[in-house]
Amino acid sequence: MIRVLIVEDDPLTAEAHAAYVGRVDGFTVVASAATGREMLAAVAAAKPDLVLLDFNLPDAHGLQLVRALRTAGSAVDVIAVTAANDVRGVRNAIALGIVQYLVKPFSFRTFADRLTTYREYRRGFEDRRSLTQADIDARLGKLRPAAPAESEKGIAPETLETVRSVLIGTDGGTSATEVAQATGTSRVTARRYLEHLIAAGQVDKDVRHRGPGRPEYEYRWLR
């Protein structure tokens, strides 16, 4: 079981992330922290295998905390779970060895995908004293979840890009019917492309309730 420390200063968000972790096989939450000070203490006390780290904490930035861990000799793995997406920050995170980077907001599907790829990455190091070049390449490859191939049967790259453009250019969510109208496709075709994008972790889906009648699904681009 992979032991997880959640570092998040918003209580509701921390609770949601803990619930997400509980839904992924092979992971358990062993501690939580709302500040950088609490995080460093929790790493020492709870000995987690993985830290889910928000960068914007009340007393420190997440990258400062990762540097402090590395300076102290800690090799605990870190996944960034943050709204920060500036180029410099992402590059610094990679340089510090952060194994995954999740930009808020995200769906459970995306969260579970990242944890699953991390779990597979760890399995390659169990009971091994040395690794071949092929082993190392395979481990590093496991950290990059593979998106569904856009050339798969029934998915045309040009149409997929058109659907993406509609979603990106829409404030809030949009239905399959609205996407069909905007792209000149049938509702069934629009739904197939939308579900493809959900599987790729680029789109989220929720139920839209607007007045009486049967509710429909609303699709939203994950910015």
Phi, psi and omega in degrees: 000130181275123185272126188243135171251125178260124179243107186201128184275345177270117186301319181293320178294318178299320179294319179296317179295322177296320178295320177299313180302319181296342181267356181253125182299138174093004182234148174215140178276125181252344180192164175220157180213145182251353180222166177297320179299315179295323180298310181299322178293321182291324177298318180291322186274316187270344180051058180287158173273332187218138176246125171265107195245118168282140182278326188265084180257159185300327187245358182193158173270146183304322180294325175298322181290321178295319177300318180297320178296315182292322177297325179279358178091008180280132178253017180303138180284147183229132169247123177286130177232092195207160174274349182289123180224023178290148187301314182298317180296319179295316179297319178295323178298316179297318180297330180274001175087018176294127193276337177213157182223112181250121179266125177288147354277160179213162180272165175299323180302316180294316179301311182296323179298316180293318179293323180294317178294325177294318179300317179293325177299315182294324183300333181289349181255355184288132176056037179236135176261335179212162182229142173279170177300320179297321178298315181296315179299320180294320179296314180296324179295329180295337181283352181246097182299136182276125175283151177303142181295130183287345179266011180297163185305129177087359180242110178265128182306321182295316179293322179299318180294325177295317178296317177303314182299321178297315181294316181295325183274004182255126174284126183081205183260168178217152183270167177297324178297317180293322177294319179300316180296321183287333184256352180075026179248175175281162179296322179297317179295316179301317180296322180298317179290323179295318178293326175299317180290328175296315179298331179278358179078017183258345184225145176247155182230138178216166180275132178261125177247110179225091177076188182290166180104177183290128179291158178231165180278146178242132183250139184224131177292131181274098183284000000 
